[in-house]
Amino acid sequence: MGVFARLFSGPETEPPFCFQIEDVFGIRGCGAVVVGHILTGRVRAGDSVVYRPAPEAAAAFSCRVTSIERPDPGTLEPGFPREADADGPLRGRCALCIRRREASDFRPGGMLSKEA
């Protein structure tokens, strides 16, 4: 029965991107760096995202992910993939660089999600 349900349910859609911030710091020349994990979905370098200070809060501002950093799971050496997702290595743990924003613009516990 599961096969027929998949056949007639239409194409599978990817869940929306949602990232929970655990730590924030600034790097000169890069801007704000938010560290945390992707709860659902996928983010790519260059994507526009919305910051919310709390999961249920209204959007505070839009910003752009300029790069992604994630340690290689085998060596733990830094890697800079073009995209990251919740199911990827290290269960979606990564750091996102946000140019033109200060570390003080973000706080731990805040959320990033894709613009609607």
Secondary structure, DSSP 8 states (H G I E B T S, - for coil): -HHHHHHHS--------EEEEEEEEEETTTEEEEEEEEEESEEETT-EEEEESSTTS---EEEEEEEEEEE-TTT--EE--SEEETTSGGGGEEEEEETT--GGG--TT-EEEE--
